[in-house]
Amino acid sequence: MVKVTFLPEILKARANKRNTAMNNILKIGLDIHGVIDTFPNRFKLLSSALVKDGAEVHIVTGVKRDDRIEKLLQDANIHFTHYFSIVEHLEATHVTIEWQDGQPFADEKKWNSAKRDYCKAQSIDLMFDDSAIYRDTFHDIDTTFLHVINR
Ligand SMILES: [Mg+2]
């Protein structure tokens, strides 16, 4: 059996999609190291204002959401709605991670493009990050990369 879709249905679906896009809530991504932990007060104010306004605030970082990170975000009073970790993502997709002195090492290409892939998949509008390595992976997606200078 083939499902026949009539044109009005297609148009309605398209209009719904457009409306969703027009009512699109702002989605921002925040890196932790060199961004939140460097400017905790600014990102506390920004994240709290945005979450209050109904925006999505995604933490987009390398590290797992462990107790240390939980405490860091809580102490800084960062408001967020989602959490993405490269390590957790690579583990979930069965990419080998080697640990040396507590530091993760994995396929460089997969590691470096993980934030980009997440921002693309989630339609993040603005990504705040201090890394030029990640910045260079954002050139072909719709997310605006805001390079935080912290030196
Ligand atoms: Mg960083």
Backbone and ligand atoms as CSV (ligand in chain L), in Angstrom:
chain,resi,resn,atom,element,x,y,z
A,1,MET,N,N,0.849,-1.201,0.000
A,1,MET,CA,C,0.000,0.000,0.000
A,1,MET,C,C,0.880,1.245,0.000
A,2,VAL,N,N,0.488,2.159,-0.837
A,2,VAL,CA,C,1.241,3.416,-0.912
A,2,VAL,C,C,0.379,4.507,-0.297
A,3,LYS,N,N,0.968,5.285,0.580
A,3,LYS,CA,C,0.198,6.363,1.193
A,3,LYS,C,C,0.156,7.539,0.213
A,4,VAL,N,N,-1.048,7.934,-0.140
A,4,VAL,CA,C,-1.189,9.067,-1.061
A,4,VAL,C,C,-1.405,10.326,-0.239
A,5,THR,N,N,-0.548,11.290,-0.449
A,5,THR,CA,C,-0.701,12.547,0.286
A,5,THR,C,C,-1.214,13.603,-0.674
A,6,PHE,N,N,-2.317,14.205,-0.297
A,6,PHE,CA,C,-2.893,15.225,-1.160
A,6,PHE,C,C,-2.187,16.563,-0.942
A,7,LEU,N,N,-2.212,17.353,-1.965
A,7,LEU,CA,C,-1.507,18.637,-1.930
A,7,LEU,C,C,-1.880,19.506,-0.720
A,8,PRO,N,N,-3.182,19.649,-0.388
A,8,PRO,CA,C,-3.503,20.493,0.766
A,8,PRO,C,C,-2.796,20.044,2.037
A,9,GLU,N,N,-2.670,18.716,2.162
A,9,GLU,CA,C,-1.974,18.186,3.351
A,9,GLU,C,C,-0.505,18.602,3.347
A,10,ILE,N,N,0.074,18.511,2.166
A,10,ILE,CA,C,1.494,18.893,2.039
A,10,ILE,C,C,1.650,20.374,2.371
A,11,LEU,N,N,0.741,21.182,1.837
A,11,LEU,CA,C,0.828,22.630,2.083
A,11,LEU,C,C,0.631,22.935,3.564
A,12,LYS,N,N,-0.330,22.214,4.179
A,12,LYS,CA,C,-0.583,22.425,5.612
A,12,LYS,C,C,0.676,22.055,6.415
A,13,ALA,N,N,1.278,20.930,6.050
A,13,ALA,CA,C,2.486,20.485,6.754
A,13,ALA,C,C,3.601,21.513,6.598
A,14,ARG,N,N,3.705,22.041,5.379
A,14,ARG,CA,C,4.746,23.057,5.135
A,14,ARG,C,C,4.487,24.317,5.957
A,15,ALA,N,N,3.207,24.732,6.005
A,15,ALA,CA,C,2.851,25.934,6.752
A,15,ALA,C,C,3.149,25.734,8.237
A,16,ASN,N,N,2.821,24.534,8.745
A,16,ASN,CA,C,3.110,24.249,10.150
A,16,ASN,C,C,4.596,24.342,10.432
A,17,LYS,N,N,5.356,23.789,9.491
A,17,LYS,CA,C,6.799,23.797,9.658
A,17,LYS,C,C,7.314,25.248,9.680
A,18,ARG,N,N,6.741,26.059,8.762
A,18,ARG,CA,C,7.141,27.466,8.685
A,18,ARG,C,C,6.771,28.205,9.962
A,19,ASN,N,N,5.537,27.934,10.460
A,19,ASN,CA,C,5.111,28.587,11.689
A,19,ASN,C,C,6.033,28.241,12.846
A,20,THR,N,N,6.400,26.969,12.890
A,20,THR,CA,C,7.316,26.550,13.952
A,20,THR,C,C,8.619,27.323,13.815
A,21,ALA,N,N,9.073,27.427,12.590
A,21,ALA,CA,C,10.333,28.139,12.363
A,21,ALA,C,C,10.192,29.613,12.735
A,22,MET,N,N,9.010,30.185,12.440
A,22,MET,CA,C,8.822,31.610,12.732
A,22,MET,C,C,8.706,31.879,14.232
A,23,ASN,N,N,8.046,30.934,14.930
A,23,ASN,CA,C,7.932,31.087,16.382
A,23,ASN,C,C,9.163,30.532,17.071
A,24,ASN,N,N,10.122,30.244,16.247
A,24,ASN,CA,C,11.323,29.585,16.714
A,24,ASN,C,C,11.860,30.263,17.961
A,25,ILE,N,N,12.043,29.469,18.988
A,25,ILE,CA,C,12.667,30.008,20.179
A,25,ILE,C,C,14.172,30.044,19.955
A,26,LEU,N,N,14.789,30.993,20.620
A,26,LEU,CA,C,16.235,31.118,20.487
A,26,LEU,C,C,16.923,29.939,21.176
A,27,LYS,N,N,17.910,29.397,20.490
A,27,LYS,CA,C,18.690,28.293,21.070
A,27,LYS,C,C,20.144,28.711,21.109
A,28,ILE,N,N,20.701,28.716,22.298
A,28,ILE,CA,C,22.120,29.065,22.366
A,28,ILE,C,C,22.933,27.914,22.961
A,29,GLY,N,N,24.194,27.862,22.566
A,29,GLY,CA,C,25.122,26.861,23.084
A,29,GLY,C,C,26.203,27.557,23.884
A,30,LEU,N,N,26.543,26.985,25.033
A,30,LEU,CA,C,27.597,27.549,25.877
A,30,LEU,C,C,28.644,26.490,26.176
A,31,ASP,N,N,29.886,26.823,25.874
A,31,ASP,CA,C,31.013,25.978,26.253
A,31,ASP,C,C,31.304,26.233,27.736
A,32,ILE,N,N,31.912,25.290,28.409
A,32,ILE,CA,C,32.226,25.518,29.829
A,32,ILE,C,C,33.625,26.115,30.008
A,33,HIS,N,N,34.647,25.349,29.566
A,33,HIS,CA,C,36.016,25.773,29.878
A,33,HIS,C,C,36.470,26.917,28.971
A,34,GLY,N,N,36.853,28.011,29.600
A,34,GLY,CA,C,37.260,29.197,28.841
A,34,GLY,C,C,36.084,30.101,28.509
A,35,VAL,N,N,34.882,29.678,28.874
A,35,VAL,CA,C,33.688,30.509,28.605
A,35,VAL,C,C,32.926,30.690,29.929
A,36,ILE,N,N,32.147,29.699,30.311
A,36,ILE,CA,C,31.379,29.809,31.559
A,36,ILE,C,C,32.312,29.948,32.761
A,37,ASP,N,N,33.365,29.091,32.802
A,37,ASP,CA,C,34.223,29.141,33.998
A,37,ASP,C,C,35.123,30.372,34.018
A,38,THR,N,N,35.258,31.037,32.881
A,38,THR,CA,C,36.075,32.251,32.824
A,38,THR,C,C,35.231,33.502,33.107
A,39,PHE,N,N,33.978,33.482,32.650
A,39,PHE,CA,C,33.090,34.637,32.850
A,39,PHE,C,C,31.779,34.181,33.502
A,40,PRO,N,N,31.885,33.585,34.709
A,40,PRO,CA,C,30.683,32.986,35.307
A,40,PRO,C,C,29.549,33.974,35.522
A,41,ASN,N,N,29.873,35.179,35.936
A,41,ASN,CA,C,28.798,36.131,36.233
A,41,ASN,C,C,28.063,36.559,34.974
A,42,ARG,N,N,28.790,36.802,33.908
A,42,ARG,CA,C,28.146,37.219,32.648
A,42,ARG,C,C,27.249,36.113,32.109
A,43,PHE,N,N,27.739,34.876,32.188
A,43,PHE,CA,C,26.934,33.789,31.623
A,43,PHE,C,C,25.810,33.375,32.563
A,44,LYS,N,N,25.948,33.695,33.850
A,44,LYS,CA,C,24.824,33.504,34.779
A,44,LYS,C,C,23.695,34.454,34.360
A,45,LEU,N,N,24.038,35.721,34.168
A,45,LEU,CA,C,23.026,36.723,33.815
A,45,LEU,C,C,22.392,36.401,32.458
A,46,LEU,N,N,23.233,36.069,31.494
A,46,LEU,CA,C,22.728,35.768,30.149
A,46,LEU,C,C,21.838,34.525,30.165
A,47,SER,N,N,22.328,33.452,30.789
A,47,SER,CA,C,21.576,32.190,30.750
A,47,SER,C,C,20.272,32.315,31.510
A,48,SER,N,N,20.287,33.039,32.633
A,48,SER,CA,C,19.058,33.160,33.411
A,48,SER,C,C,18.025,33.993,32.650
A,49,ALA,N,N,18.476,35.068,32.001
A,49,ALA,CA,C,17.542,35.903,31.219
A,49,ALA,C,C,16.942,35.100,30.061
A,50,LEU,N,N,17.782,34.309,29.415
A,50,LEU,CA,C,17.310,33.557,28.250
A,50,LEU,C,C,16.342,32.438,28.644
A,51,VAL,N,N,16.670,31.706,29.700
A,51,VAL,CA,C,15.778,30.617,30.132
A,51,VAL,C,C,14.447,31.206,30.598
A,52,LYS,N,N,14.494,32.332,31.315
A,52,LYS,CA,C,13.264,33.008,31.748
A,52,LYS,C,C,12.406,33.382,30.552
A,53,ASP,N,N,13.071,33.736,29.470
A,53,ASP,CA,C,12.381,34.174,28.257
A,53,ASP,C,C,11.913,32.994,27.399
A,54,GLY,N,N,12.170,31.773,27.860
A,54,GLY,CA,C,11.706,30.599,27.125
A,54,GLY,C,C,12.700,30.066,26.117
A,55,ALA,N,N,13.903,30.619,26.122
A,55,ALA,CA,C,14.920,30.145,25.178
A,55,ALA,C,C,15.523,28.824,25.677
A,56,GLU,N,N,16.159,28.125,24.756
A,56,GLU,CA,C,16.888,26.911,25.140
A,56,GLU,C,C,18.357,27.269,25.333
A,57,VAL,N,N,18.902,26.873,26.453
A,57,VAL,CA,C,20.330,27.082,26.702
A,57,VAL,C,C,20.982,25.699,26.797
A,58,HIS,N,N,21.816,25.402,25.817
A,58,HIS,CA,C,22.487,24.102,25.755
A,58,HIS,C,C,23.928,24.259,26.225
A,59,ILE,N,N,24.315,23.489,27.219
A,59,ILE,CA,C,25.729,23.405,27.559
A,59,ILE,C,C,26.329,22.452,26.524
A,60,VAL,N,N,27.356,22.936,25.811
A,60,VAL,CA,C,27.970,22.119,24.751
A,60,VAL,C,C,29.468,22.067,25.053
A,61,THR,N,N,29.899,20.944,25.617
A,61,THR,CA,C,31.242,20.903,26.172
A,61,THR,C,C,31.888,19.548,25.953
A,62,GLY,N,N,33.169,19.448,26.280
A,62,GLY,CA,C,33.862,18.180,26.102
A,62,GLY,C,C,33.517,17.178,27.184
A,63,VAL,N,N,33.468,17.679,28.415
A,63,VAL,CA,C,33.445,16.771,29.569
A,63,VAL,C,C,32.060,16.240,29.920
A,64,LYS,N,N,32.106,15.118,30.636
A,64,LYS,CA,C,30.882,14.480,31.122
A,64,LYS,C,C,30.223,15.328,32.206
A,65,ARG,N,N,28.949,15.098,32.362
A,65,ARG,CA,C,28.220,15.804,33.411
A,65,ARG,C,C,28.401,15.057,34.735
A,66,ASP,N,N,29.570,15.237,35.338
A,66,ASP,CA,C,29.826,14.544,36.604
A,66,ASP,C,C,29.587,15.507,37.772
A,67,ASP,N,N,29.899,15.072,38.974
A,67,ASP,CA,C,29.628,15.887,40.170
A,67,ASP,C,C,30.382,17.214,40.152
A,68,ARG,N,N,31.614,17.146,39.617
A,68,ARG,CA,C,32.458,18.352,39.582
A,68,ARG,C,C,31.819,19.418,38.680
A,69,ILE,N,N,31.335,18.963,37.522
A,69,ILE,CA,C,30.705,19.882,36.560
A,69,ILE,C,C,29.372,20.393,37.107
A,70,GLU,N,N,28.640,19.467,37.715
A,70,GLU,CA,C,27.354,19.827,38.317
A,70,GLU,C,C,27.557,20.958,39.334
A,71,LYS,N,N,28.623,20.816,40.145
A,71,LYS,CA,C,28.915,21.800,41.184
A,71,LYS,C,C,29.338,23.126,40.550
A,72,LEU,N,N,30.177,23.029,39.517
A,72,LEU,CA,C,30.640,24.243,38.831
A,72,LEU,C,C,29.450,25.042,38.279
A,73,LEU,N,N,28.526,24.335,37.637
A,73,LEU,CA,C,27.367,25.011,37.038
A,73,LEU,C,C,26.435,25.557,38.119
A,74,GLN,N,N,26.314,24.802,39.200
A,74,GLN,CA,C,25.449,25.228,40.300
A,74,GLN,C,C,26.046,26.434,41.018
A,75,ASP,N,N,27.360,26.365,41.309
A,75,ASP,CA,C,28.027,27.478,41.992
A,75,ASP,C,C,27.944,28.756,41.173
A,76,ALA,N,N,28.047,28.611,39.847
A,76,ALA,CA,C,27.987,29.783,38.969
A,76,ALA,C,C,26.530,30.193,38.707
A,77,ASN,N,N,25.591,29.356,39.165
A,77,ASN,CA,C,24.155,29.632,38.985
A,77,ASN,C,C,23.785,29.774,37.504
A,78,ILE,N,N,24.324,28.854,36.706
A,78,ILE,CA,C,24.046,28.852,35.267
A,78,ILE,C,C,22.706,28.163,35.025
A,79,HIS,N,N,21.832,28.823,34.289
A,79,HIS,CA,C,20.544,28.217,33.946
A,79,HIS,C,C,20.683,27.553,32.581
A,80,PHE,N,N,20.278,26.298,32.477
A,80,PHE,CA,C,20.354,25.638,31.176
A,80,PHE,C,C,19.254,24.597,31.042
A,81,THR,N,N,18.998,24.238,29.794
A,81,THR,CA,C,17.896,23.312,29.511
A,81,THR,C,C,18.405,21.989,28.936
A,82,HIS,N,N,19.612,21.978,28.376
A,82,HIS,CA,C,20.159,20.774,27.758
A,82,HIS,C,C,21.659,20.687,28.076
A,83,TYR,N,N,22.181,19.471,28.013
A,83,TYR,CA,C,23.615,19.279,28.254
A,83,TYR,C,C,24.157,18.293,27.225
A,84,PHE,N,N,25.185,18.718,26.494
A,84,PHE,CA,C,25.841,17.823,25.537
A,84,PHE,C,C,27.318,17.714,25.878
A,85,SER,N,N,27.812,16.478,25.949
A,85,SER,CA,C,29.227,16.244,26.219
A,85,SER,C,C,29.827,15.444,25.071
A,86,ILE,N,N,30.976,15.889,24.595
A,86,ILE,CA,C,31.646,15.161,23.504
A,86,ILE,C,C,31.996,13.747,23.968
A,87,VAL,N,N,32.544,13.632,25.192
A,87,VAL,CA,C,32.934,12.320,25.707
A,87,VAL,C,C,31.731,11.380,25.737
A,88,GLU,N,N,30.615,11.871,26.282
A,88,GLU,CA,C,29.411,11.023,26.353
A,88,GLU,C,C,28.915,10.648,24.958
A,89,HIS,N,N,29.013,11.612,24.038
A,89,HIS,CA,C,28.569,11.362,22.660
A,89,HIS,C,C,29.447,10.307,21.985
A,90,LEU,N,N,30.770,10.424,22.150
A,90,LEU,CA,C,31.678,9.453,21.522
A,90,LEU,C,C,31.489,8.068,22.135
A,91,GLU,N,N,31.303,8.033,23.453
A,91,GLU,CA,C,31.050,6.741,24.109
A,91,GLU,C,C,29.770,6.104,23.572
A,92,ALA,N,N,28.747,6.933,23.417
A,92,ALA,CA,C,27.451,6.412,22.951
A,92,ALA,C,C,27.536,5.920,21.510
A,93,THR,N,N,28.464,6.510,20.732
A,93,THR,CA,C,28.600,6.079,19.340
A,93,THR,C,C,29.795,5.128,19.157
A,94,HIS,N,N,30.280,4.602,20.278
A,94,HIS,CA,C,31.310,3.568,20.292
A,94,HIS,C,C,32.626,3.995,19.636
A,95,VAL,N,N,33.007,5.239,19.853
A,95,VAL,CA,C,34.328,5.705,19.409
A,95,VAL,C,C,35.285,5.456,20.580
A,96,THR,N,N,36.441,4.878,20.255
A,96,THR,CA,C,37.403,4.550,21.321
A,96,THR,C,C,37.972,5.822,21.936
A,97,ILE,N,N,37.951,5.875,23.254
A,97,ILE,CA,C,38.560,6.999,23.971
A,97,ILE,C,C,39.655,6.434,24.861
A,98,GLU,N,N,40.856,7.000,24.726
A,98,GLU,CA,C,41.939,6.588,25.621
A,98,GLU,C,C,42.165,7.682,26.633
A,99,TRP,N,N,42.335,7.260,27.880
A,99,TRP,CA,C,42.507,8.235,28.966
A,99,TRP,C,C,43.957,8.257,29.410
A,100,GLN,N,N,44.551,9.455,29.405
A,100,GLN,CA,C,45.920,9.620,29.905
A,100,GLN,C,C,45.917,10.772,30.895
A,101,ASP,N,N,46.278,10.480,32.132
A,101,ASP,CA,C,46.268,11.471,33.219
A,101,ASP,C,C,44.914,12.191,33.305
A,102,GLY,N,N,43.864,11.433,33.146
A,102,GLY,CA,C,42.529,12.013,33.262
A,102,GLY,C,C,42.068,12.775,32.039
A,103,GLN,N,N,42.914,12.810,31.008
A,103,GLN,CA,C,42.549,13.529,29.780
A,103,GLN,C,C,42.103,12.547,28.695
A,104,PRO,N,N,40.993,12.846,28.025
A,104,PRO,CA,C,40.520,11.930,26.991
A,104,PRO,C,C,41.211,12.162,25.642
A,105,PHE,N,N,41.555,11.068,24.970
A,105,PHE,CA,C,42.097,11.153,23.613
A,105,PHE,C,C,41.280,10.246,22.697
A,106,ALA,N,N,40.830,10.816,21.583
A,106,ALA,CA,C,39.996,10.041,20.648
A,106,ALA,C,C,40.311,10.517,19.236
A,107,ASP,N,N,39.722,9.877,18.263
A,107,ASP,CA,C,39.872,10.279,16.863
A,107,ASP,C,C,39.646,11.794,16.751
A,108,GLU,N,N,40.678,12.493,16.255
A,108,GLU,CA,C,40.657,13.955,16.273
A,108,GLU,C,C,39.504,14.532,15.456
A,109,LYS,N,N,39.267,13.945,14.307
A,109,LYS,CA,C,38.218,14.454,13.427
A,109,LYS,C,C,36.838,14.319,14.075
A,110,LYS,N,N,36.625,13.153,14.672
A,110,LYS,CA,C,35.331,12.903,15.322
A,110,LYS,C,C,35.155,13.806,16.531
A,111,TRP,N,N,36.241,13.958,17.294
A,111,TRP,CA,C,36.171,14.829,18.481
A,111,TRP,C,C,35.888,16.269,18.043
A,112,ASN,N,N,36.686,16.753,17.092
A,112,ASN,CA,C,36.597,18.168,16.724
A,112,ASN,C,C,35.277,18.548,16.050
A,113,SER,N,N,34.630,17.586,15.401
A,113,SER,CA,C,33.390,17.934,14.703
A,113,SER,C,C,32.139,17.647,15.541
A,114,ALA,N,N,32.331,17.109,16.759
A,114,ALA,CA,C,31.162,16.718,17.569
A,114,ALA,C,C,30.292,17.925,17.950
A,115,LYS,N,N,30.913,19.042,18.315
A,115,LYS,CA,C,30.115,20.218,18.701
A,115,LYS,C,C,29.357,20.760,17.493
A,116,ARG,N,N,30.049,20.771,16.361
A,116,ARG,CA,C,29.423,21.229,15.122
A,116,ARG,C,C,28.214,20.354,14.777
A,117,ASP,N,N,28.405,19.041,14.843
A,117,ASP,CA,C,27.329,18.119,14.491
A,117,ASP,C,C,26.135,18.303,15.433
A,118,TYR,N,N,26.437,18.513,16.714
A,118,TYR,CA,C,25.354,18.707,17.679
A,118,TYR,C,C,24.604,20.004,17.389
A,119,CYS,N,N,25.346,21.084,17.153
A,119,CYS,CA,C,24.706,22.382,16.883
A,119,CYS,C,C,23.868,22.322,15.614
A,120,LYS,N,N,24.357,21.599,14.625
A,120,LYS,CA,C,23.595,21.451,13.375
A,120,LYS,C,C,22.320,20.663,13.649
A,121,ALA,N,N,22.453,19.537,14.329
A,121,ALA,CA,C,21.289,18.670,14.593
A,121,ALA,C,C,20.244,19.382,15.450
A,122,GLN,N,N,20.694,20.223,16.376
A,122,GLN,CA,C,19.776,20.893,17.309
A,122,GLN,C,C,19.338,22.270,16.812
A,123,SER,N,N,19.843,22.693,15.654
A,123,SER,CA,C,19.566,24.037,15.117
A,123,SER,C,C,19.874,25.131,16.144
A,124,ILE,N,N,21.069,25.048,16.698
A,124,ILE,CA,C,21.513,26.077,17.644
A,124,ILE,C,C,21.739,27.376,16.867
A,125,ASP,N,N,21.232,28.496,17.413
A,125,ASP,CA,C,21.391,29.789,16.732
A,125,ASP,C,C,22.775,30.387,16.976
A,126,LEU,N,N,23.174,30.396,18.245
A,126,LEU,CA,C,24.439,31.028,18.609
A,126,LEU,C,C,25.247,30.090,19.497
A,127,MET,N,N,26.496,29.875,19.144
A,127,MET,CA,C,27.362,29.027,19.975
A,127,MET,C,C,28.518,29.859,20.498
A,128,PHE,N,N,28.622,29.949,21.828
A,128,PHE,CA,C,29.720,30.678,22.475
A,128,PHE,C,C,30.828,29.685,22.806
A,129,ASP,N,N,32.003,29.872,22.205
A,129,ASP,CA,C,33.110,28.945,22.454
A,129,ASP,C,C,34.426,29.692,22.281
A,130,ASP,N,N,35.444,29.257,23.022
A,130,ASP,CA,C,36.731,29.957,22.948
A,130,ASP,C,C,37.733,29.250,22.046
A,131,SER,N,N,37.319,28.142,21.412
A,131,SER,CA,C,38.289,27.346,20.666
A,131,SER,C,C,38.243,27.589,19.162
A,132,ALA,N,N,39.404,27.940,18.616
A,132,ALA,CA,C,39.500,28.164,17.163
A,132,ALA,C,C,39.358,26.850,16.401
A,133,ILE,N,N,39.716,25.750,17.067
A,133,ILE,CA,C,39.603,24.432,16.418
A,133,ILE,C,C,38.142,24.116,16.132
A,134,TYR,N,N,37.277,24.363,17.128
A,134,TYR,CA,C,35.850,24.117,16.916
A,134,TYR,C,C,35.285,25.146,15.932
A,135,ARG,N,N,35.716,26.388,16.089
A,135,ARG,CA,C,35.224,27.462,15.208
A,135,ARG,C,C,35.350,27.054,13.744
A,136,ASP,N,N,36.484,26.493,13.401
A,136,ASP,CA,C,36.750,26.166,12.006
A,136,ASP,C,C,35.871,25.034,11.461
A,137,THR,N,N,35.163,24.343,12.346
A,137,THR,CA,C,34.273,23.277,11.859
A,137,THR,C,C,32.848,23.797,11.610
A,138,PHE,N,N,32.603,25.068,11.960
A,138,PHE,CA,C,31.241,25.620,11.869
A,138,PHE,C,C,30.966,26.346,10.554
A,139,HIS,N,N,31.929,26.347,9.632
A,139,HIS,CA,C,31.811,27.203,8.451
A,139,HIS,C,C,30.647,26.828,7.533
A,140,ASP,N,N,30.202,25.554,7.574
A,140,ASP,CA,C,29.178,25.149,6.617
A,140,ASP,C,C,27.824,24.858,7.270
A,141,ILE,N,N,27.634,25.356,8.494
A,141,ILE,CA,C,26.310,25.157,9.117
A,141,ILE,C,C,25.707,26.514,9.475
A,142,ASP,N,N,24.432,26.480,9.871
A,142,ASP,CA,C,23.688,27.713,10.065
A,142,ASP,C,C,23.964,28.391,11.415
A,143,THR,N,N,24.544,27.656,12.350
A,143,THR,CA,C,24.838,28.219,13.683
A,143,THR,C,C,25.854,29.352,13.568
A,144,THR,N,N,25.593,30.461,14.257
A,144,THR,CA,C,26.583,31.543,14.332
A,144,THR,C,C,27.542,31.237,15.473
A,145,PHE,N,N,28.811,31.116,15.152
A,145,PHE,CA,C,29.836,30.788,16.155
A,145,PHE,C,C,30.378,32.083,16.736
A,146,LEU,N,N,30.243,32.264,18.040
A,146,LEU,CA,C,30.755,33.469,18.698
A,146,LEU,C,C,32.036,33.106,19.433
A,147,HIS,N,N,33.128,33.546,18.882
A,147,HIS,CA,C,34.438,33.162,19.419
A,147,HIS,C,C,34.763,34.026,20.641
A,148,VAL,N,N,34.730,33.409,21.808
A,148,VAL,CA,C,34.993,34.122,23.053
A,148,VAL,C,C,36.504,34.247,23.250
A,149,ILE,N,N,36.948,35.480,23.413
A,149,ILE,CA,C,38.375,35.726,23.668
A,149,ILE,C,C,38.540,35.869,25.178
A,150,ASN,N,N,39.409,35.050,25.754
A,150,ASN,CA,C,39.527,35.060,27.208
A,150,ASN,C,C,40.953,35.300,27.692
A,151,ARG,N,N,41.783,35.793,26.813
A,151,ARG,CA,C,43.167,36.048,27.233
A,151,ARG,C,C,43.370,37.522,27.549
L,1,MG,MG,MG,36.572,25.911,25.782
